């Protein structure tokens, strides 16, 4: 029997106590591992969300929400300010308008439905008659109102792909894309609108009193978009007599690191005349819940590490104090400090090693459910808050027809996959090793301080 | 030869300084069997601790075979204890988690005995003090007081020490068992030329040793 076997044997001399120490330590290790996995997985998700948030900033006239609201369009002067703002590498300009029955012979492919009819209930033309109340108060009543007619959304843009709902290139199913930077009387027609009006490549239709040629048919995954028309920006500006103005600018920033600063610069430059939002801002807001989980997990790691160290430390201090006589005897019969300290260090390491193995196994099992539970509980709280703010409109950053990205981000927030990466495993082992060292070094120090004469004198 | 010259030991206690030993001088020749007697608190155990390098004197020198042990480093004192000294305690002080033979093997390990021959050596020593093979494999709690003291003596003899320091070796034993243990120590002195120093308050035992030192209030009064 040598120091090693004696140390291991002594560690297990009291199965009940050793078992309790090992169990408590294992739970600490499992908690450390679970929290590390949760933190790592959540952090990976945060990085993923931020990376996919892109570098686009959307600028709209103040008060405009999609095709609704009021406000003045963005002017040429404001566009120049946006383009000259530091870090803005490019701009996509969009002007949207709606073709009514007076503007075109085309029929909208959209079914109004109850929702659409309610939206348009004040917009139908009809006769009104005035009556005089007996008291002499004048009132106005609306009567003979015809059924509302849905309008056709026409988008003038300098980049047709900006109409795409998912950021990818627009899917042209027939013909070719238009020269968006030009001023030709050409258009891309949404697939459902083309079908409704039997439009094919090369056909013409009337818009704002001019004849426009169908250059291509496009399709998206969005029924609203597929019932619209896309034209070159300048063409629509000319046809609608809104020279040089737009109602949406998407400014692309050269780096994701500069998005926040650019938003600030634009807000300063444009003041209250424009509503400015960015996907990155929205993403940052969306991942706040995940960041709080990450902080919580870090606190958990620290707390569990302290608890684990305290368990081992107190257990070993108790063991050393209980066995002071034994230590004194070992020294009296020729045991050097090295051998005696070595034996007690091995005892501590044996307990921590067994606890580590059990704890890591336990951690591997519980880290997944724990991460999922943390994320879902935190996001359910956030969702409630989001639902409340949602009464005022769409999610921040993507008002109007281009919404979708941020909604996608919010949906994906709960899809955090807990994975035990080698880095996390090494970090957990490192923390455990540190605890084991502390848990063994202090008892070793106490052991070395035991003077055999003092122990034997107490007889 | 063991020579103690003007050794004093003072302890600082909350109640003030306690002078456990006062200017103690004595000489013990190689192979002698001597006893130190005195009342409780007279300084017997303190003197034995200093002789065994478990403690250091406040003043004076202890020379063992031409080496001043009070000047040795802590590590050298440990080696001195492991090779030159064998302790026998009143409470036996066996390691409870180890069997009788493992207790003896522990001393052999500390003394640097080769691992391959420790078991045989320990078995032979235990046999020589009267423990059979079955008893050798028992833990201390399953041995009688006399058997435990025999294991303690076997452990003390493990590294062929030149000196056996025994602190009340028969104090916890009945008279018959105590006599057997005393005879065992006496045999060691006579047959193996081992110097044995026994601390006791039993005058009958002290009377059977070669010489007796009497300690009163930390001072040697008779030699």
Interface residues (C-beta under 8 A of the other chain):
Chain A: X1 X2 X6 X9 X10 X13 X325 X326 X329 X330 X331 X332 X333 X334 X335 X336 X337 X339 X451 X452 X453 X456 X457 X459
Chain B: X45 X46 X49 X52 X54 X55 X74 X75 X78 X79 X81 X82 X83 X87 X89 X90 X91 X93 X94 X95 X96 X97 X98 X102 X105 X106 X107 X109 X110 X111 X115 X155 X156 X159 X167
